[in-house]
């Protein structure tokens, strides 16, 4: 486990895109253990692209620059290898996979990540405790992965996987969008549980910023045109919510 | 880069292995189909006279019938190179201990004796042309259930029953390989479930074709009498050879009034096999016929289990999956003929094609004018794993009444990269992620199988998928 304050993720002048299209434009971002970063920006600015580029989506190619995670250059690593190094991302729209239950899937992943199977008793105990925090009906553990889950249950299932897999760097991609007030509170509870010891790092991509209310945000970045045009403290969120992105968009265009 | 073909070969060892055999322990007829060979087989088996005549009659039909002019190419099958009859000189046993060593080892590696102990009411095991083992649990036998090889049943008290049912549903005039089957058939099982008897754990016959360049022509005849209930499982495999092998079995199923039969198949023939198999069922009033079919192996398959809904309110359900990989052209599907009022049929097929494999789902629904208020639904889902493979759907419908409810849907798709990436982001390797998605696609079929067979099917999918990487 990395010590608090050491650099976990270093995105160095990354230019990336899908096919011919460039979306990220020489972007720099450094995240240390224990920190919570928030990425905000107008639609199409490249927020999700940044998340998927860090996670290793085959849809996005890094054209220039490097991504370093804990001294390892991961720019060319596949997503499963990045996951094994400790990176996790919650998806906006998780895929439905019939034929494997949520519980079996998580056990399978833990086995893959750690190289050894987890004891069923220990596993079930943990799973139940986390499902309680997330106010998930325990029957979901025995349902096929995401199949027929409501939008809210899918998001909770993502947070459940995060808690169970226990990564070090987590990218939350619009986890709070499409959720009602109670569900946001519950999901925030799960995220708080995750960061309580200060040995994790979060990169939160958010539109509504509802999820940030319950967290101590260290840095807020404004992403426009594939670049971070402004970095501030957690307070910047309030400014943006009050004033919008207009004054940053001009900066991004130059 | 790892050698891809090597991985496939190593992984297939579960089916491809072969124990040392001594040729002098075997009786093998000359290759080709001639009157002399048919006479020899009949003599070997000590057929009753009617059967000998029937075989010769079938041979005549075979000689004047052409190969169907539709469907996959069978030009690689030269009947002059096929030995129609190969048997070990040992007699059929009812105790595994008495089965010859290399044959026993073969079935043990395939897990048959273990399955018998754990989850089956009875087992038949055929090696090349003859049954080498047949056994039925005592408590099941006591209910009057008969489960034996067709040859001995034909000479005993069931001779009349066999005579009135044998190749009546599938007449030798049906097609060229039905005629061939009638001429050289050997082995297979005879099952009779008496009125009202419900067999609550399955019976299984396992067919292993071990000899190179041979044909297997087993005949399965099952009669489920009024109100009775049976689940029958059939498994098949063979080691791989560089010469063509032929499987032209025949399955005839009689489901009486209020009876129910489920017939499950996991077929994993090696990829030098021509699988030209014929399966047919007739269902009487209120009877239920269920087919569960997993086709993984063979070079070429023609396989369309057919159901005749003969009695009012009878039902049939077909759930099938076909997996075609490199060098495979699998033409599978189902047929149903609604002949009586209020009959119902449901066909649900899944097809997976990869590495240039061709999967064709061919279905036929006939509702004749007497079959008023009948319902038929056909659905076919295909998953193509790359751009060089093919999936086709050929549905035929012939509806002769206005009072019928008929539906058809077909979907063809690919594995989404996004789904693979999603699973990989949870630490799962790409090959495993793909296998997981394919297993998920096949899930509706696995669910229909008893647990051990569902596991076997999933293993087969993993095997096929990992050979890809």
Interface residues (C-beta under 8 A of the other chain):
Chain A: X55 X56 X57 X58 X59 X78 X79 X80 X82 X83 X84 X88 X89 X91 X94 X95 X97 X98 X99 X100 X105 X108 X109 X112 X113 X144 X161 X165
Chain B: X416 X417 X418 X419 X421 X422 X423 X424 X425 X426 X427 X428 X429 X430 X432 X433 X436 X437 X439 X440 X441 X442 X443 X444 X446
